[in-house]
Amino acid sequence: MPYALITGASRGIGRHLAVELARRGFDLVLVARSEELMDDLKSELESAHKIQVTLIVSDLSVPLAGEALYARVRQTMPVPDVLINNAGFGAFGTFHDADDHHLHRLIQVNIVTLTSLMRQVLADMLVRGAGRIMNVASCAAFNPGPLMAVYFATKAYVLHLSEAVAQECAGSGVTVTALCPGATATGFHRTAGFPEDSWLFAPPMAERPELVARYGARALFAGRRVAIPGIANKLSVIAIRFLPRRVAVILTHRVLRH
Ligand SMILES: NC(=O)c1ccc[n+]([C@@H]2O[C@H](COP(=O)([O-])OP(=O)(O)OC[C@H]3O[C@@H](n4cnc5c(N)ncnc54)[C@H](OP(=O)(O)O)[C@@H]3O)[C@@H](O)[C@H]2O)c1
């Protein structure tokens, strides 16, 4: 049975990505810190789809978390058929006021662990000559984001890394997709420290996570390099390409400090 390794699967977009892969008959290895939430999902998916779900409780913000995680996976499992690097979080506020330790944890999860896991899994997939990888970036990847400066920068990194490696892997049987959602109605804004009543992260401004996951799963299996769910998000990414960079940064600042 093919299986998918998915990080950040306890809630939000990652949880719905797990549902999408289960629907397609994949066994799952789910990773996050919230064991209870993943336990519920495991019971739900195993009974609905007759698949096997393995849970790994892991804090991906600690140094060498990616190395430890993949070593643990490979003790008992073959090379994954699908890797989805979805775990991530944001931090809202001015850069100079941010807490260094918090920013280090953010960079560790969004960049360091993602990179390590992707590289290790990719090396094994290339030997096998097959595999699909999806990294969850963001529309934030396309321009700088005042008030979320570090988060936006981490997502630009994820997008660039994914596109570059996708090209390196052309013709190898392994594909790399960057999923770039816009604002999505999950717990993301709460973790990031946005005001609870932020209109940016509530419908109709924000996309539903199940729709983002469905779109992402299709893009993953189609082997697309960059996938931007939603017409409004696609248009905003196109607009940003044509605006002078300084104007794009000013507009992004206005939207974020709403
Ligand atoms: N929501 C948006 O507006 C939006 C837009 C664009 C991109 N994204 C990206 O989409 C991805 C998923 O976010 P979401 O919106 O679904 O947010 P979410 O509901 O807060 O889910 C985040 C997931 O990441 C996991 N995670 C966070 N820190 C972790 C850590 N230290 N160790 C292990 N797992 C950790 C969480 O699990 P535990 O807390 O259980 O550990 C959770 O499963 C992120 O990469 C985010 O940057 C979100």
The ligand as an ORCA input file, in Angstrom:
! r2SCAN-3c Opt
* xyz 0 1
  N      -4.205     29.775      7.135
  C      -3.658     30.594      6.252
  O      -4.150     31.724      6.031
  C      -2.460     30.140      5.452
  C      -2.187     30.809      4.261
  C      -1.077     30.414      3.495
  C      -0.276     29.375      3.936
  N      -0.565     28.751      5.120
  C       0.350     27.675      5.523
  O      -0.396     26.471      5.618
  C       0.250     25.587      6.534
  C      -0.794     25.033      7.492
  O      -1.322     26.123      8.246
  P      -2.844     26.169      8.730
  O      -3.465     27.378      8.162
  O      -3.507     24.867      8.525
  O      -2.607     26.489     10.285
  P      -3.013     25.666     11.606
  O      -4.448     25.306     11.564
  O      -2.493     26.480     12.736
  O      -2.162     24.300     11.471
  C      -0.767     24.302     11.586
  C      -0.264     22.874     11.659
  O       1.170     22.910     11.815
  C       1.528     22.161     12.957
  N       2.676     22.730     13.650
  C       2.887     24.026     13.991
  N       4.010     24.139     14.720
  C       4.509     22.877     14.858
  C       5.635     22.333     15.526
  N       6.468     23.086     16.258
  N       5.852     20.998     15.463
  C       4.996     20.205     14.769
  N       3.911     20.670     14.124
  C       3.669     21.987     14.174
  C       0.297     22.208     13.872
  O       0.260     21.062     14.719
  P       0.395     21.098     16.334
  O       0.002     22.449     16.809
  O      -0.502     19.995     16.765
  O       1.838     20.784     16.563
  C      -0.834     22.142     12.864
  O      -1.139     20.822     12.528
  C       1.356     26.402      7.214
  O       2.596     26.093      6.610
  C       0.962     27.842      6.909
  O       2.062     28.699      6.892
  C      -1.628     29.095      5.877
*
